[in-house]
């Protein structure tokens, strides 16, 4: 069982937009969830996310953009010692999303090297990239996520939390999330699903094909 999952995202609401169902399903399995945002929201939104974190039992931390660097992210990795990291897609259309995944990848390599130097032991971290706006990349190609997880049981909770953390944009985000969730759900024969792409360092490797459950990802 994966004990520690770290989501490294560009914005405070990104983890819930792209991975909300997965987060709730992992919490049900008693996994430790840490959400790191490489930017801050308005003060009231930050407070709302902190309250949600306390209520649902996950950890949340946000960093101002001008404070973000490799060492800061590496220190978070040292603190949380994740078995699984989820971040953005390398071909995400949002520039800061792409910057986030590149910073994350560099920090992971530094963390692995530092850990090996100190313990003479390799660290194995499973990494997943999440979906993006309308599932389209910078070249217009669709998101190639082949690890698809049924989140039907948690979809209403995902929408509820987005109404709090993305209240300004919920009229745009909710229809998109419903369409994408139904699209991936249709691929595996359920109502709603989230898709992920497994990668190792800079090379996408495809990952599990088709329907997966949370237990198979974190177990």
C-alpha positions in Angstrom: 0.0 0.0 0.0 1.3 3.4 -0.9 1.7 5.4 2.2 2.5 8.8 0.9 1.2 10.6 -2.2 2.4 14.0 -3.3 0.6 16.1 -5.8 2.7 18.9 -7.2 0.5 21.4 -9.0 0.8 24.8 -10.5 -2.3 26.3 -8.9 -4.2 25.7 -5.7 -7.2 24.2 -7.4 -5.4 22.1 -10.0 -5.2 19.0 -7.8 -8.9 18.9 -7.4 -9.8 19.8 -11.0 -7.7 16.9 -12.4 -7.3 14.5 -9.6 -10.2 15.2 -7.1 -11.8 11.8 -7.5 -8.5 10.0 -7.1 -7.7 12.0 -4.0 -11.0 11.1 -2.3 -10.6 7.4 -3.3 -7.0 7.4 -1.9 -8.2 9.0 1.4 -10.8 6.2 1.8 -7.9 3.7 1.6 -6.1 5.7 4.3 -3.3 6.9 2.1 -1.4 10.1 3.2 -2.1 12.9 0.7 0.0 16.0 0.4 -1.0 18.7 -2.0 1.7 21.3 -3.0 0.7 24.3 -5.1 3.5 26.3 -6.7 1.4 29.5 -6.5 -1.0 31.0 -4.1 -4.7 31.9 -4.4 -6.6 34.8 -2.8 -6.4 34.7 1.0 -10.1 33.5 1.4 -9.5 30.6 -1.1 -6.4 29.6 0.7 -8.2 29.5 4.0 -11.1 27.5 2.4 -8.6 24.9 1.1 -6.9 24.7 4.5 -10.3 24.1 6.1 -11.1 21.4 3.5 -7.8 19.8 4.1 -8.5 19.6 7.8 -12.0 18.3 7.2 -11.0 15.5 4.8 -7.6 14.6 6.2 -5.1 15.7 3.7 -2.1 18.1 3.9 -2.0 21.3 1.8 0.9 23.7 1.2 1.2 26.6 -1.2 4.2 28.6 -2.3 4.4 32.0 -3.9 5.7 31.9 -7.4 8.7 34.1 -6.5 9.7 31.5 -3.9 9.6 28.5 -6.1 12.9 26.8 -6.9 14.3 23.3 -7.1 15.6 23.3 -3.6 12.2 24.2 -2.2 10.5 21.3 -4.0 13.4 18.9 -3.1 12.9 19.8 0.6 9.2 19.0 0.2 10.2 15.6 -1.2 12.5 15.0 1.7 9.8 15.9 4.1 7.0 13.8 2.6 9.1 11.0 1.1 6.4 10.1 -1.4 5.8 6.7 -3.0 3.7 8.3 -5.7 3.9 11.8 -7.3 1.3 13.3 -9.5 1.9 16.5 -11.5 1.0 18.0 -14.8 1.5 16.8 -18.4 4.7 17.7 -20.2 2.6 18.9 -23.2 0.0 20.9 -21.2 -1.2 24.0 -23.0 -0.8 26.1 -19.8 2.8 27.5 -19.7 3.0 27.4 -15.9 1.7 23.8 -15.8 4.6 22.8 -18.1 7.0 24.8 -16.0 5.7 22.9 -12.9 6.2 19.5 -14.3 9.7 20.3 -15.5 10.6 21.7 -12.1 9.1 18.6 -10.5 11.1 16.3 -12.7 14.4 18.1 -12.0 13.6 18.0 -8.2 12.9 14.3 -8.3 16.2 13.6 -10.0 18.0 15.8 -7.4 16.1 14.0 -4.6 17.0 10.6 -5.9 20.7 11.5 -6.2 20.9 13.2 -2.8 19.1 10.2 -1.2 21.5 7.7 -2.9 24.5 9.7 -1.8 23.3 9.8 1.8 22.0 6.2 2.1 23.7 4.4 -0.8 20.2 3.3 -1.7 18.0 4.0 -4.8 14.6 5.6 -4.2 11.8 4.3 -6.4 9.0 6.9 -6.9 6.1 6.2 -9.2 5.0 9.3 -11.2 1.8 10.1 -13.0 0.9 13.0 -15.2 -2.7 14.3 -15.0 -5.1 15.5 -17.6 -5.4 19.1 -18.9 -7.9 21.6 -20.4 -10.2 19.8 -22.8 -7.6 16.9 -22.9 -5.5 18.6 -25.6 -1.8 19.3 -25.7 0.4 22.0 -27.2 0.4 20.2 -30.6 -3.3 19.7 -30.6 -2.9 16.0 -29.8 -5.2 14.4 -27.2 -3.9 13.6 -23.7 -2.6 10.0 -24.0 -3.4 8.9 -20.5 -4.0 5.2 -20.5 -4.4 4.7 -16.7 -8.1 5.4 -16.3 -9.6 5.3 -12.8 -13.3 5.0 -12.0 -14.3 8.0 -9.8 -18.0 7.7 -10.1 -18.5 7.2 -6.4 -16.5 10.4 -5.6 -17.6 12.6 -8.5 -20.2 14.6 -6.5 -17.6 15.2 -3.8 -15.2 16.4 -6.5 -17.7 18.9 -7.8 -18.5 20.1 -4.3 -14.9 20.8 -3.5 -14.4 22.6 -6.8 -17.3 24.9 -6.0 -15.3 26.0 -3.0 -11.7 26.2 -4.4 -12.7 27.3 -8.0 -15.8 29.3 -7.3 -14.8 32.1 -9.7 -14.5 29.7 -12.6 -16.9 26.9 -11.7 -19.3 27.8 -14.5 -16.5 27.1 -16.9 -14.7 24.3 -15.1 -17.7 22.1 -14.1 -19.1 21.5 -17.6 -15.6 20.7 -18.8 -15.0 18.3 -16.0 -18.3 16.6 -16.5 -17.6 16.0 -20.2 -14.1 14.8 -19.6 -15.2 12.6 -16.7 -18.0 11.0 -18.8 -15.6 10.6 -21.8 -13.1 8.6 -19.8 -15.9 6.8 -17.9 -17.3 5.7 -21.3 -13.9 4.2 -22.1 -14.0 1.8 -19.1 -17.8 1.3 -18.7 -18.5 3.6 -15.8 -20.2 7.0 -15.2 -17.1 9.1 -14.5 -13.4 8.5 -14.6 -10.0 10.4 -14.4 -7.1 9.6 -16.7 -3.4 9.6 -16.0 -0.2 9.0 -17.9 2.6 7.2 -16.2 6.1 8.5 -16.8 9.7 7.8 -15.7 11.9 10.8 -15.6 11.4 12.7 -18.9 10.2 9.6 -20.8 6.5 8.8 -20.9 6.0 5.1 -20.7 2.3 4.6 -21.0 1.5 2.9 -17.8 -1.5 0.7 -17.1 -3.8 0.2 -20.0 -7.4 0.9 -19.7 -9.4 0.5 -16.5 -7.5 0.6 -13.2 -8.7 0.9 -9.6 -7.1 3.0 -6.9 -5.9 0.0 -5.1 -3.9 -1.1 -8.1 -2.2 2.3 -8.4 -1.3 2.8 -4.8 -0.9 -0.8 -3.7 
